[in-house]
Amino acid sequence: MNKDNLYTAISFGIVTVMFGGLIWAMAFSDMPDVHISYSTKECVAVINYGDTEYTCDNYPKKYNHIWVQ
């Protein structure tokens, strides 16, 4: 593999990873933030971003886990 082909392959790989990350972020951007107490390991609050209103009693299986005091 010559130098030009190597640079092209690396550039293509970087662009592919960046594009994949953008698609992933757009797909999961409406996941709620669930604040979990570090000391009690229980839900403290839920921050909703999508249309569904989640609470500590009914938060979804997939969420952004945030540790709080």
Jmol script that loads the backbone (N, CA, C; Angstrom):
load data "model"
ATOM      1  N   MET A   1       0.868  -1.170   0.000  1.00  0.00           N
ATOM      2  CA  MET A   1       0.000   0.000   0.000  1.00  0.00           C
ATOM      3  C   MET A   1       0.914   1.232   0.000  1.00  0.00           C
ATOM      4  N   ASN A   2       0.665   2.126  -0.935  1.00  0.00           N
ATOM      5  CA  ASN A   2       1.492   3.330  -0.969  1.00  0.00           C
ATOM      6  C   ASN A   2       0.953   4.386  -0.020  1.00  0.00           C
ATOM      7  N   LYS A   3       1.707   5.459   0.125  1.00  0.00           N
ATOM      8  CA  LYS A   3       1.390   6.504   1.102  1.00  0.00           C
ATOM      9  C   LYS A   3       0.050   7.177   0.840  1.00  0.00           C
ATOM     10  N   ASP A   4      -0.270   7.451  -0.415  1.00  0.00           N
ATOM     11  CA  ASP A   4      -1.535   8.119  -0.745  1.00  0.00           C
ATOM     12  C   ASP A   4      -2.736   7.246  -0.402  1.00  0.00           C
ATOM     13  N   ASN A   5      -2.651   5.961  -0.685  1.00  0.00           N
ATOM     14  CA  ASN A   5      -3.758   5.050  -0.361  1.00  0.00           C
ATOM     15  C   ASN A   5      -3.934   4.925   1.144  1.00  0.00           C
ATOM     16  N   LEU A   6      -2.832   4.936   1.887  1.00  0.00           N
ATOM     17  CA  LEU A   6      -2.905   4.854   3.339  1.00  0.00           C
ATOM     18  C   LEU A   6      -3.599   6.092   3.905  1.00  0.00           C
ATOM     19  N   TYR A   7      -3.221   7.264   3.433  1.00  0.00           N
ATOM     20  CA  TYR A   7      -3.860   8.503   3.903  1.00  0.00           C
ATOM     21  C   TYR A   7      -5.347   8.538   3.540  1.00  0.00           C
ATOM     22  N   THR A   8      -5.691   8.041   2.373  1.00  0.00           N
ATOM     23  CA  THR A   8      -7.091   7.998   1.953  1.00  0.00           C
ATOM     24  C   THR A   8      -7.882   7.046   2.857  1.00  0.00           C
ATOM     25  N   ALA A   9      -7.310   5.895   3.166  1.00  0.00           N
ATOM     26  CA  ALA A   9      -7.987   4.921   4.023  1.00  0.00           C
ATOM     27  C   ALA A   9      -8.177   5.476   5.432  1.00  0.00           C
ATOM     28  N   ILE A  10      -7.156   6.144   5.965  1.00  0.00           N
ATOM     29  CA  ILE A  10      -7.263   6.736   7.304  1.00  0.00           C
ATOM     30  C   ILE A  10      -8.317   7.833   7.311  1.00  0.00           C
ATOM     31  N   SER A  11      -8.316   8.686   6.308  1.00  0.00           N
ATOM     32  CA  SER A  11      -9.305   9.764   6.231  1.00  0.00           C
ATOM     33  C   SER A  11     -10.715   9.208   6.125  1.00  0.00           C
ATOM     34  N   PHE A  12     -10.897   8.181   5.312  1.00  0.00           N
ATOM     35  CA  PHE A  12     -12.205   7.558   5.161  1.00  0.00           C
ATOM     36  C   PHE A  12     -12.654   6.949   6.487  1.00  0.00           C
ATOM     37  N   GLY A  13     -11.742   6.310   7.219  1.00  0.00           N
ATOM     38  CA  GLY A  13     -12.076   5.721   8.515  1.00  0.00           C
ATOM     39  C   GLY A  13     -12.492   6.776   9.525  1.00  0.00           C
ATOM     40  N   ILE A  14     -11.782   7.889   9.569  1.00  0.00           N
ATOM     41  CA  ILE A  14     -12.117   8.963  10.503  1.00  0.00           C
ATOM     42  C   ILE A  14     -13.483   9.546  10.187  1.00  0.00           C
ATOM     43  N   VAL A  15     -13.758   9.813   8.932  1.00  0.00           N
ATOM     44  CA  VAL A  15     -15.056  10.365   8.531  1.00  0.00           C
ATOM     45  C   VAL A  15     -16.173   9.378   8.839  1.00  0.00           C
ATOM     46  N   THR A  16     -15.943   8.095   8.610  1.00  0.00           N
ATOM     47  CA  THR A  16     -16.950   7.072   8.891  1.00  0.00           C
ATOM     48  C   THR A  16     -17.272   7.010  10.380  1.00  0.00           C
ATOM     49  N   VAL A  17     -16.245   7.052  11.225  1.00  0.00           N
ATOM     50  CA  VAL A  17     -16.468   7.012  12.677  1.00  0.00           C
ATOM     51  C   VAL A  17     -17.217   8.268  13.132  1.00  0.00           C
ATOM     52  N   MET A  18     -16.855   9.429  12.619  1.00  0.00           N
ATOM     53  CA  MET A  18     -17.537  10.664  13.000  1.00  0.00           C
ATOM     54  C   MET A  18     -19.000  10.647  12.558  1.00  0.00           C
ATOM     55  N   PHE A  19     -19.270  10.178  11.346  1.00  0.00           N
ATOM     56  CA  PHE A  19     -20.635  10.103  10.848  1.00  0.00           C
ATOM     57  C   PHE A  19     -21.451   9.101  11.663  1.00  0.00           C
ATOM     58  N   GLY A  20     -20.852   7.964  12.006  1.00  0.00           N
ATOM     59  CA  GLY A  20     -21.538   6.972  12.830  1.00  0.00           C
ATOM     60  C   GLY A  20     -21.866   7.524  14.211  1.00  0.00           C
ATOM     61  N   GLY A  21     -20.947   8.286  14.790  1.00  0.00           N
ATOM     62  CA  GLY A  21     -21.199   8.909  16.086  1.00  0.00           C
ATOM     63  C   GLY A  21     -22.328   9.917  16.024  1.00  0.00           C
ATOM     64  N   LEU A  22     -22.398  10.661  14.950  1.00  0.00           N
ATOM     65  CA  LEU A  22     -23.481  11.632  14.765  1.00  0.00           C
ATOM     66  C   LEU A  22     -24.829  10.928  14.663  1.00  0.00           C
ATOM     67  N   ILE A  23     -24.891   9.877  13.896  1.00  0.00           N
ATOM     68  CA  ILE A  23     -26.134   9.106  13.751  1.00  0.00           C
ATOM     69  C   ILE A  23     -26.530   8.509  15.107  1.00  0.00           C
ATOM     70  N   TRP A  24     -25.573   7.957  15.853  1.00  0.00           N
ATOM     71  CA  TRP A  24     -25.861   7.373  17.162  1.00  0.00           C
ATOM     72  C   TRP A  24     -26.392   8.439  18.118  1.00  0.00           C
ATOM     73  N   ALA A  25     -25.768   9.608  18.128  1.00  0.00           N
ATOM     74  CA  ALA A  25     -26.203  10.688  19.021  1.00  0.00           C
ATOM     75  C   ALA A  25     -27.616  11.153  18.682  1.00  0.00           C
ATOM     76  N   MET A  26     -27.937  11.219  17.402  1.00  0.00           N
ATOM     77  CA  MET A  26     -29.278  11.639  17.002  1.00  0.00           C
ATOM     78  C   MET A  26     -30.318  10.584  17.377  1.00  0.00           C
ATOM     79  N   ALA A  27     -29.955   9.326  17.296  1.00  0.00           N
ATOM     80  CA  ALA A  27     -30.906   8.251  17.590  1.00  0.00           C
ATOM     81  C   ALA A  27     -31.216   8.156  19.079  1.00  0.00           C
ATOM     82  N   PHE A  28     -30.260   8.468  19.936  1.00  0.00           N
ATOM     83  CA  PHE A  28     -30.445   8.304  21.373  1.00  0.00           C
ATOM     84  C   PHE A  28     -30.502   9.632  22.123  1.00  0.00           C
ATOM     85  N   SER A  29     -30.780  10.717  21.427  1.00  0.00           N
ATOM     86  CA  SER A  29     -30.778  12.026  22.070  1.00  0.00           C
ATOM     87  C   SER A  29     -31.998  12.264  22.948  1.00  0.00           C
ATOM     88  N   ASP A  30     -33.049  11.480  22.794  1.00  0.00           N
ATOM     89  CA  ASP A  30     -34.240  11.692  23.610  1.00  0.00           C
ATOM     90  C   ASP A  30     -34.296  10.771  24.826  1.00  0.00           C
ATOM     91  N   MET A  31     -33.196  10.085  25.133  1.00  0.00           N
ATOM     92  CA  MET A  31     -33.168   9.249  26.337  1.00  0.00           C
ATOM     93  C   MET A  31     -33.158  10.160  27.561  1.00  0.00           C
ATOM     94  N   PRO A  32     -33.956   9.840  28.571  1.00  0.00           N
ATOM     95  CA  PRO A  32     -33.998  10.691  29.764  1.00  0.00           C
ATOM     96  C   PRO A  32     -32.735  10.541  30.608  1.00  0.00           C
ATOM     97  N   ASP A  33     -32.459  11.559  31.413  1.00  0.00           N
ATOM     98  CA  ASP A  33     -31.387  11.492  32.403  1.00  0.00           C
ATOM     99  C   ASP A  33     -32.012  11.037  33.716  1.00  0.00           C
ATOM    100  N   VAL A  34     -31.508   9.945  34.263  1.00  0.00           N
ATOM    101  CA  VAL A  34     -31.995   9.460  35.548  1.00  0.00           C
ATOM    102  C   VAL A  34     -30.904   9.724  36.577  1.00  0.00           C
ATOM    103  N   HIS A  35     -31.216  10.557  37.556  1.00  0.00           N
ATOM    104  CA  HIS A  35     -30.274  10.904  38.611  1.00  0.00           C
ATOM    105  C   HIS A  35     -30.405   9.879  39.732  1.00  0.00           C
ATOM    106  N   ILE A  36     -29.297   9.182  39.997  1.00  0.00           N
ATOM    107  CA  ILE A  36     -29.266   8.144  41.022  1.00  0.00           C
ATOM    108  C   ILE A  36     -28.368   8.621  42.159  1.00  0.00           C
ATOM    109  N   SER A  37     -28.859   8.496  43.389  1.00  0.00           N
ATOM    110  CA  SER A  37     -28.083   8.884  44.560  1.00  0.00           C
ATOM    111  C   SER A  37     -26.903   7.944  44.740  1.00  0.00           C
ATOM    112  N   TYR A  38     -25.721   8.523  44.911  1.00  0.00           N
ATOM    113  CA  TYR A  38     -24.519   7.716  45.107  1.00  0.00           C
ATOM    114  C   TYR A  38     -24.575   6.943  46.420  1.00  0.00           C
ATOM    115  N   SER A  39     -25.161   7.529  47.443  1.00  0.00           N
ATOM    116  CA  SER A  39     -25.181   6.876  48.757  1.00  0.00           C
ATOM    117  C   SER A  39     -26.301   5.847  48.898  1.00  0.00           C
ATOM    118  N   THR A  40     -27.493   6.150  48.395  1.00  0.00           N
ATOM    119  CA  THR A  40     -28.629   5.232  48.571  1.00  0.00           C
ATOM    120  C   THR A  40     -28.870   4.327  47.366  1.00  0.00           C
ATOM    121  N   LYS A  41     -28.270   4.649  46.223  1.00  0.00           N
ATOM    122  CA  LYS A  41     -28.444   3.874  44.967  1.00  0.00           C
ATOM    123  C   LYS A  41     -29.888   3.877  44.486  1.00  0.00           C
ATOM    124  N   GLU A  42     -30.659   4.917  44.857  1.00  0.00           N
ATOM    125  CA  GLU A  42     -32.056   5.027  44.448  1.00  0.00           C
ATOM    126  C   GLU A  42     -32.238   6.239  43.543  1.00  0.00           C
ATOM    127  N   CYS A  43     -33.279   6.202  42.744  1.00  0.00           N
ATOM    128  CA  CYS A  43     -33.598   7.306  41.839  1.00  0.00           C
ATOM    129  C   CYS A  43     -33.982   8.544  42.644  1.00  0.00           C
ATOM    130  N   VAL A  44     -33.412   9.686  42.236  1.00  0.00           N
ATOM    131  CA  VAL A  44     -33.707  10.957  42.884  1.00  0.00           C
ATOM    132  C   VAL A  44     -34.578  11.829  41.983  1.00  0.00           C
ATOM    133  N   ALA A  45     -34.258  11.839  40.678  1.00  0.00           N
ATOM    134  CA  ALA A  45     -35.011  12.666  39.731  1.00  0.00           C
ATOM    135  C   ALA A  45     -34.839  12.108  38.327  1.00  0.00           C
ATOM    136  N   VAL A  46     -35.776  12.462  37.453  1.00  0.00           N
ATOM    137  CA  VAL A  46     -35.709  12.075  36.050  1.00  0.00           C
ATOM    138  C   VAL A  46     -35.896  13.336  35.218  1.00  0.00           C
ATOM    139  N   ILE A  47     -34.944  13.587  34.320  1.00  0.00           N
ATOM    140  CA  ILE A  47     -35.026  14.725  33.400  1.00  0.00           C
ATOM    141  C   ILE A  47     -35.444  14.171  32.041  1.00  0.00           C
ATOM    142  N   ASN A  48     -36.629  14.570  31.564  1.00  0.00           N
ATOM    143  CA  ASN A  48     -37.179  14.061  30.302  1.00  0.00           C
ATOM    144  C   ASN A  48     -36.806  14.975  29.147  1.00  0.00           C
ATOM    145  N   TYR A  49     -36.477  14.370  27.985  1.00  0.00           N
ATOM    146  CA  TYR A  49     -36.173  15.123  26.776  1.00  0.00           C
ATOM    147  C   TYR A  49     -37.139  14.807  25.643  1.00  0.00           C
ATOM    148  N   GLY A  50     -37.774  13.656  25.671  1.00  0.00           N
ATOM    149  CA  GLY A  50     -38.709  13.271  24.620  1.00  0.00           C
ATOM    150  C   GLY A  50     -40.138  13.611  24.990  1.00  0.00           C
ATOM    151  N   ASP A  51     -41.080  13.032  24.278  1.00  0.00           N
ATOM    152  CA  ASP A  51     -42.497  13.276  24.525  1.00  0.00           C
ATOM    153  C   ASP A  51     -43.018  12.524  25.746  1.00  0.00           C
ATOM    154  N   THR A  52     -42.406  11.396  26.086  1.00  0.00           N
ATOM    155  CA  THR A  52     -42.873  10.577  27.199  1.00  0.00           C
ATOM    156  C   THR A  52     -42.374  11.159  28.522  1.00  0.00           C
ATOM    157  N   GLU A  53     -43.246  11.198  29.497  1.00  0.00           N
ATOM    158  CA  GLU A  53     -42.895  11.716  30.814  1.00  0.00           C
ATOM    159  C   GLU A  53     -42.564  10.544  31.741  1.00  0.00           C
ATOM    160  N   TYR A  54     -41.283  10.344  32.005  1.00  0.00           N
ATOM    161  CA  TYR A  54     -40.854   9.288  32.919  1.00  0.00           C
ATOM    162  C   TYR A  54     -40.676   9.870  34.314  1.00  0.00           C
ATOM    163  N   THR A  55     -40.835   9.011  35.312  1.00  0.00           N
ATOM    164  CA  THR A  55     -40.613   9.393  36.704  1.00  0.00           C
ATOM    165  C   THR A  55     -39.694   8.347  37.335  1.00  0.00           C
ATOM    166  N   CYS A  56     -39.381   8.531  38.603  1.00  0.00           N
ATOM    167  CA  CYS A  56     -38.559   7.535  39.307  1.00  0.00           C
ATOM    168  C   CYS A  56     -39.278   6.198  39.438  1.00  0.00           C
ATOM    169  N   ASP A  57     -40.607   6.203  39.363  1.00  0.00           N
ATOM    170  CA  ASP A  57     -41.368   4.961  39.469  1.00  0.00           C
ATOM    171  C   ASP A  57     -41.426   4.189  38.154  1.00  0.00           C
ATOM    172  N   ASN A  58     -41.256   4.888  37.027  1.00  0.00           N
ATOM    173  CA  ASN A  58     -41.397   4.202  35.735  1.00  0.00           C
ATOM    174  C   ASN A  58     -40.372   4.673  34.701  1.00  0.00           C
ATOM    175  N   TYR A  59     -39.098   4.735  35.067  1.00  0.00           N
ATOM    176  CA  TYR A  59     -38.099   5.135  34.069  1.00  0.00           C
ATOM    177  C   TYR A  59     -37.794   3.965  33.139  1.00  0.00           C
ATOM    178  N   PRO A  60     -37.352   4.256  31.903  1.00  0.00           N
ATOM    179  CA  PRO A  60     -37.200   3.195  30.897  1.00  0.00           C
ATOM    180  C   PRO A  60     -35.969   2.329  31.152  1.00  0.00           C
ATOM    181  N   LYS A  61     -35.829   1.266  30.356  1.00  0.00           N
ATOM    182  CA  LYS A  61     -34.678   0.385  30.474  1.00  0.00           C
ATOM    183  C   LYS A  61     -33.398   1.080  30.015  1.00  0.00           C
ATOM    184  N   LYS A  62     -33.505   1.943  29.012  1.00  0.00           N
ATOM    185  CA  LYS A  62     -32.342   2.673  28.510  1.00  0.00           C
ATOM    186  C   LYS A  62     -32.462   4.133  28.929  1.00  0.00           C
ATOM    187  N   TYR A  63     -31.437   4.608  29.606  1.00  0.00           N
ATOM    188  CA  TYR A  63     -31.428   5.993  30.069  1.00  0.00           C
ATOM    189  C   TYR A  63     -29.991   6.415  30.341  1.00  0.00           C
ATOM    190  N   ASN A  64     -29.784   7.719  30.480  1.00  0.00           N
ATOM    191  CA  ASN A  64     -28.482   8.254  30.850  1.00  0.00           C
ATOM    192  C   ASN A  64     -28.384   8.224  32.367  1.00  0.00           C
ATOM    193  N   HIS A  65     -27.465   7.424  32.873  1.00  0.00           N
ATOM    194  CA  HIS A  65     -27.303   7.241  34.317  1.00  0.00           C
ATOM    195  C   HIS A  65     -26.368   8.334  34.833  1.00  0.00           C
ATOM    196  N   ILE A  66     -26.886   9.150  35.755  1.00  0.00           N
ATOM    197  CA  ILE A  66     -26.102  10.245  36.323  1.00  0.00           C
ATOM    198  C   ILE A  66     -26.073  10.077  37.833  1.00  0.00           C
ATOM    199  N   TRP A  67     -24.858   9.982  38.374  1.00  0.00           N
ATOM    200  CA  TRP A  67     -24.695   9.861  39.822  1.00  0.00           C
ATOM    201  C   TRP A  67     -24.778  11.248  40.460  1.00  0.00           C
ATOM    202  N   VAL A  68     -25.518  11.343  41.565  1.00  0.00           N
ATOM    203  CA  VAL A  68     -25.631  12.591  42.313  1.00  0.00           C
ATOM    204  C   VAL A  68     -25.444  12.292  43.795  1.00  0.00           C
ATOM    205  N   GLN A  69     -25.212  13.364  44.570  1.00  0.00           N
ATOM    206  CA  GLN A  69     -25.045  13.191  46.021  1.00  0.00           C
ATOM    207  C   GLN A  69     -26.368  13.105  46.706  1.00  0.00           C
TER     208      GLN A  69
END
end "model"
wireframe off; spacefill off
backbone 0.3
color backbone group
